[in-house]
């Protein structure tokens, strides 16, 4: 972030089962300067290959300082099918208030 202030932060993560037939669940969250932002976890159900696309999102208000870094993290938390992010299905939007 270049300008300090209050921001509405919205992220979206889309994942899919890249192989396998085991139902899996992925989790995404927003981090600020390496620390998870409370209340920003989202969960995505990934059924199986060719039927496992899903999206999760969260919105929060954050008071940000110049130089703050936001990061979206995602991981599989249940199941064993390999999961991958969809390149054009992930975004982070910051709206200065």
Secondary structure as GFF3:
##gff-version 3
##sequence-region A 1 97
A	DSSP	beta_strand	5	17	.	.	.	ID=ss1
A	DSSP	beta_strand	24	32	.	.	.	ID=ss2
A	DSSP	beta_strand	35	36	.	.	.	ID=ss3
A	DSSP	beta_strand	42	46	.	.	.	ID=ss4
A	DSSP	beta_strand	54	64	.	.	.	ID=ss5
A	DSSP	beta_strand	70	78	.	.	.	ID=ss6
A	DSSP	beta_strand	83	85	.	.	.	ID=ss7
A	DSSP	three_ten_helix	87	89	.	.	.	ID=ss8
A	DSSP	beta_strand	91	96	.	.	.	ID=ss9
###
